[in-house]
Amino acid sequence: MQRREALSQVCKLVGSGALASWGASASAQSSALTDARIVLGQSAPFTGAAVQLGLQFHLGAQAYFDTVNAKGGVQGRTIEIKRLDDGYEPERCVANTRQLIADDVFALFGYIGTPTSLAALPLATTAKVPFFAPFTGAQALRDPFNRYAIHVRASYFDETAAIVRQITSTGIKKIAVFYQNDAYGKTGLEGVTRAMTAMTMEPVALGTVERNTIDVEQAVKDILAQKPEAIVQIGAYKAVATFVRQARRAGFHGNFYNVSFVGTQALIDELGAEARGVSVSQVMPFPYTPATPLSGEYLAAIKEKRGIEPNYSGMEGFVAAKVFTEGVRRAGRALTREGFINAVQGMQNVNLGGFPLDFGPTKHTGSRFVELTLLTEDGRIRR
């Protein structure tokens, strides 16, 4: 209950505009770069069914930038985020991206989701604006190589391969897939299918849900009719939680497996006691205790922030901001977009306090870190 109240309080901050104290106002005009500041542009869901994904990523990133700015910034420049709400809809994201590019932000930062990022990346590429740390593991954003797309997190192929290995290691062979019917869901489905094909297996059933809806009844029927032993889910937290509840009530007793984009804390808050038997793959260090130096740094940064509690989405924003800042530092005072990209490419075999990164001139995915976590009915996340 305490966590739900905290999340509710944060949502009220967004609605009231008080969150602007965490970053630049969305209506403020700014140039890409001055002697005093660097302005980033973020289009993300700050309303709608995926609000917690955009909100928590943003707050985690801003917590890191606040710490940097309080110490004078990077080479005298503070870092700000101009945020615009896209509701997790590609058309709105395109409009936001055009506006941010017209406003001459230095980089596009922390976009949330595959369909929105796929819509925005061509605009960033044409404008030669870095598209940095999108919150998605889609392969289509990584292949073919794009100089302007820089990814911090592991891919969905990495996550789904780890999930399939875990499921099959227990002897389970009948695996179904519930997925969001868009580029994100289809990428996850492809990852599961690829991993299963390597084991001469294939999904026993498929079911879909439309983005930003919770209409899962048909998917539940289609999947449970084939009597799967485990179900992999590629969706956002509200639809996934609805599917879990309906499948349990229809008699399914197996385990559910999700990729990280689901929003782990939001999912466990939605499910409550029904979270038992739900696993989530993670691409960031455990954020709830100082298990690594990086986790400890994150917890210290959010400690004094009103209404903010640790979670994986916030950790991902924090890590993205830390990597961005390191790239700026390495690029030096004579900072340019091209110089920044070159500096990130030079971040090879770097360890951010327990989170290894390895970029390169033709390698713009810094991490392949994946671990599986288990949700419990008492609101905990076990590694």
Salt bridges, closest charged atoms under 4 A:
ASP35 OD1 - ARG333 NH2 3.79
ASP66 OD2 - LYS305 NZ 3.06
GLU80 OE1 - ARG37 NH1 3.10
ASP85 OD2 - ARG92 NH2 3.32
GLU89 OE1 - ARG211 NH2 3.34
ASP103 OD2 - LYS82 NZ 3.07
ASP104 OD1 - ARG337 NH2 3.13
ASP158 OD1 - ARG368 NH2 2.64
GLU159 OE2 - ARG153 NH1 3.29
ASP182 OD2 - ARG211 NH1 3.02
GLU270 OE2 - LYS238 NZ 2.95
GLU274 OE2 - ARG249 NH2 3.54
GLU297 OE2 - LYS322 NZ 3.18
GLU309 OE1 - ARG3 NH1 3.08
GLU316 OE2 - ARG153 NE 2.71
GLU326 OE2 - ARG329 NH2 2.47
GLU326 OE2 - ARG330 NE 2.72
GLU338 OE1 - ARG147 NH2 2.81
GLU371 OE2 - ARG383 NE 3.28
ASP378 OD2 - ARG380 NE 3.31
